[in-house]
Amino acid sequence: MRRQSRPLKNIVIIGSGIGGLTTGIILQKSGYNVHIVEKNERPGGLMRSYTRHGFDCPVGIHYMGSLAPGQPLLALWDYLGVADKIPLERMGINGPIDRYIFDNFTFDLPEGIAAFEDNLRQTFPREQRQITAIMQPLKIFCDYFSRLDILLAPEKMLSPDNFISMGEYLDQTGCSPLMKSVLGVLTTLVGVPLFQCPLFFYYMILASYLLSSWRLRDDNGSQAAEIFADQFVSLGGRLTLGDMAQTIHVEDKQIKGIRLASGAAINADGVIAAIHPQTMAAMLNDSGLNPAHRERIAGLENTKGIFSVYLSLDSEAHPELPYNIYRLHPEEDGSLDRGLFFQLRKSHRPRTNVMTMMASSTIQEWEPWLNTRSGRRGSNYVEKKTEKTDEFIAEAAAIFGPLKEMAVIDAHTPLTIRDYVGSPDGSAYGIMRSSRQLLQTAFLNRLNIDGLFLSGQNIMAPGIMGTTMGSFLTARKVMGQKAFSHDILKDFS
Ligand SMILES: Cc1cc2nc3c(=O)[nH]c(=O)nc-3n(C[C@H](O)[C@H](O)[C@H](O)COP(=O)(O)OP(=O)(O)OC[C@H]3O[C@@H](n4cnc5c(N)ncnc54)[C@H](O)[C@@H]3O)c2cc1C
């Protein structure tokens, strides 16, 4: 780990997503003076839901793992002081967490490693040997993950043994394409295809959801965002909203502060960019970021975007579902380029439920509108969104039957996400943590500018769990291993 050459006291964090807020809370608790700057009028980034026609529309939290007592995300949220404030609902208690619907069979993802193994063995009776090979690493990774060892020694993950992709591993075991497609669904949650998803990364995601899966009660991501922001402010942290960081000021390879779009300057010993690295790179001039690093950052592959649709439906005909549905159309080799995610939840309106539908979508699909801004993209854009929404509705009707009292609440595209949180090309999960990019991304942790750090989903892994762990790792780098172990890790032992 690179050591800081000078003690840091005053820290500016760019971005108030769950990553920026988590890093801010940890450092504020540890005695730093932290100032978070957010370009939007409200904090929370992707964690925040939004309201349309009186309905809450979740954006970046549909479900997450490991929030039961003794489990890693709860331990981290407990440390932050938000665990008992965020209203949660456990999934998978009397049924599955996820139901995967394929053309001619269905697979249920249950809570618990043993139940998962049973389901696999029943669904694929001819692949007992392969299933044994799949379960062995799961048990090891589950222990590693549960003990939060990753916060102590993240380098362990970068052992060459873990560079192999889950897809390659399954090929080595002789796993059938159908079982590959079942196992591949979870990789869509982090935007990395099965054949590019590093083994350790795959098992962490699987372990995280199998340990226990949760969703926000009432789908209220805005409430969760406010709880994180209030916690940060109550610890003495400063939060500036509605002002965008424009430049990061570096002198002699040392951070001096940032300048905002309003013209205000904030002096700081440290800057933490809890935003996409490519957005950060654009804020540094050549004396700050050397051309080689700039080129490497520009060359990193991002995850794709997401197209999301929200429908209101009659709640008697379409009651709330305690699990998610994935409708999947795998290729012959088991890869999953096409698939739709459904979540059917209660709303505040009587007799009305809300269905969220999402599928991966590339920026190329929205190319004619690349140079437009939200709300001003024109009628052709609306037509294209309507066309795609109709395709989603047809898929929904095939699963749920005729959609009663159906109305479209809203739909958003990768361009919406691009403009909302400043994610290049509307990438949903930021830099792709693929096997082939593992080494290329390692340098992001060593930017050679004293006092500059990245945080959030781009530091280790996306998702609420990945972003939270990554933010703890950033705090570890800012504080140094000794102070981090002394001040923070003792709380987890
Ligand atoms: C559609 C979708 C669905 C998802 N579903 C799930 C899910 O069900 N479960 C799960 O675990 N994960 C899910 N995720 C992933 C998860 O939401 C993210 O990994 C996580 O929220 C990222 O947090 P972050 O803080 O790193 O980034 P962000 O939330 O993007 O925060 C970055 C913040 O920085 C701000 N910002 C950007 N540029 C500037 C600037 N120049 N100056 C000031 N502020 C700036 C942005 O406005 C934003 O508030 C989903 C993501 C998407 C897109």
The ligand as a Tripos MOL2 file, in Angstrom:
@<TRIPOS>MOLECULE
LIG
   53    58     1     0     0
SMALL
NO_CHARGES

@<TRIPOS>ATOM
      1 C1        -30.2030    1.1350  -12.8140 C.3       1 LIG1
      2 C2        -29.2990    0.6190  -11.7180 C.ar      1 LIG1
      3 C3        -29.7400   -0.3740  -10.8650 C.ar      1 LIG1
      4 C4        -28.9250   -0.8410   -9.8230 C.ar      1 LIG1
      5 N1        -29.4180   -1.7690   -8.9590 N.ar      1 LIG1
      6 C5        -28.6590   -2.1820   -7.9130 C.ar      1 LIG1
      7 C6        -29.1730   -3.1020   -6.9480 C.ar      1 LIG1
      8 O1        -30.3230   -3.5440   -7.0240 O.2       1 LIG1
      9 N2        -28.3480   -3.5080   -5.9320 N.ar      1 LIG1
     10 C7        -27.0740   -3.0260   -5.7900 C.ar      1 LIG1
     11 O2        -26.3820   -3.4170   -4.8430 O.2       1 LIG1
     12 N3        -26.5690   -2.1290   -6.6880 N.ar      1 LIG1
     13 C8        -27.3310   -1.6940   -7.7280 C.ar      1 LIG1
     14 N4        -26.8230   -0.7740   -8.6150 N.ar      1 LIG1
     15 C9        -25.4450   -0.2880   -8.4220 C.3       1 LIG1
     16 C10       -25.3440    0.7270   -7.2810 C.3       1 LIG1
     17 O3        -26.4480    1.6120   -7.3190 O.3       1 LIG1
     18 C11       -24.0460    1.5240   -7.4330 C.3       1 LIG1
     19 O4        -22.9540    0.6220   -7.5110 O.3       1 LIG1
     20 C12       -23.7840    2.5100   -6.2930 C.3       1 LIG1
     21 O5        -24.9310    3.2350   -5.9380 O.3       1 LIG1
     22 C13       -22.6860    3.4740   -6.7390 C.3       1 LIG1
     23 O6        -22.4510    4.4450   -5.7510 O.3       1 LIG1
     24 P1        -21.3060    5.5390   -5.9590 P.3       1 LIG1
     25 O7        -21.3280    6.4060   -4.7680 O.co2     1 LIG1
     26 O8        -20.0360    4.8960   -6.3330 O.co2     1 LIG1
     27 O9        -21.7380    6.3530   -7.2790 O.3       1 LIG1
     28 P2        -22.9620    7.3270   -7.5690 P.3       1 LIG1
     29 O10       -24.1730    6.9050   -6.8610 O.co2     1 LIG1
     30 O11       -23.0020    7.4530   -9.0500 O.co2     1 LIG1
     31 O12       -22.5030    8.7110   -6.9380 O.3       1 LIG1
     32 C14       -21.6640    9.6210   -7.5880 C.3       1 LIG1
     33 C15       -22.1360   11.0140   -7.1650 C.3       1 LIG1
     34 O13       -21.1900   11.9700   -7.6300 O.3       1 LIG1
     35 C16       -21.9020   13.0820   -8.1320 C.3       1 LIG1
     36 N5        -21.0110   13.7850   -9.0570 N.ar      1 LIG1
     37 C17       -20.5660   13.3500  -10.2690 C.ar      1 LIG1
     38 N6        -19.7430   14.2720  -10.8090 N.ar      1 LIG1
     39 C18       -19.6530   15.2830   -9.9080 C.ar      1 LIG1
     40 C19       -18.9370   16.5160   -9.8910 C.ar      1 LIG1
     41 N7        -18.1410   16.8970  -10.9020 N.pl3     1 LIG1
     42 N8        -19.0750   17.3340   -8.8180 N.ar      1 LIG1
     43 C20       -19.8830   16.9710   -7.7750 C.ar      1 LIG1
     44 N9        -20.5850   15.8240   -7.7450 N.ar      1 LIG1
     45 C21       -20.4520   14.9910   -8.7980 C.ar      1 LIG1
     46 C22       -23.1180   12.4690   -8.7840 C.3       1 LIG1
     47 O14       -24.1470   13.4150   -8.9820 O.3       1 LIG1
     48 C23       -23.4780   11.3860   -7.7740 C.3       1 LIG1
     49 O15       -24.3330   11.8830   -6.7710 O.3       1 LIG1
     50 C24       -27.6210   -0.3020   -9.6580 C.ar      1 LIG1
     51 C25       -27.1510    0.7050  -10.5350 C.ar      1 LIG1
     52 C26       -27.9800    1.1580  -11.5450 C.ar      1 LIG1
     53 C27       -27.4780    2.2450  -12.4630 C.3       1 LIG1
@<TRIPOS>BOND
     1     1     2 1
     2     2     3 ar
     3     2    52 ar
     4     3     4 ar
     5     4     5 ar
     6     4    50 ar
     7     5     6 ar
     8     6     7 ar
     9     6    13 1
    10     7     8 2
    11     7     9 ar
    12     9    10 ar
    13    10    11 2
    14    10    12 ar
    15    12    13 ar
    16    13    14 ar
    17    14    15 1
    18    14    50 ar
    19    15    16 1
    20    16    17 1
    21    16    18 1
    22    18    19 1
    23    18    20 1
    24    20    21 1
    25    20    22 1
    26    22    23 1
    27    23    24 1
    28    24    25 2
    29    24    26 1
    30    24    27 1
    31    27    28 1
    32    28    29 2
    33    28    30 1
    34    28    31 1
    35    31    32 1
    36    32    33 1
    37    33    34 1
    38    33    48 1
    39    34    35 1
    40    35    36 1
    41    35    46 1
    42    36    37 ar
    43    36    45 ar
    44    37    38 ar
    45    38    39 ar
    46    39    40 ar
    47    39    45 ar
    48    40    41 1
    49    40    42 ar
    50    42    43 ar
    51    43    44 ar
    52    44    45 ar
    53    46    47 1
    54    46    48 1
    55    48    49 1
    56    50    51 ar
    57    51    52 ar
    58    52    53 1
@<TRIPOS>SUBSTRUCTURE
     1 LIG1         1 GROUP 0 **** ****
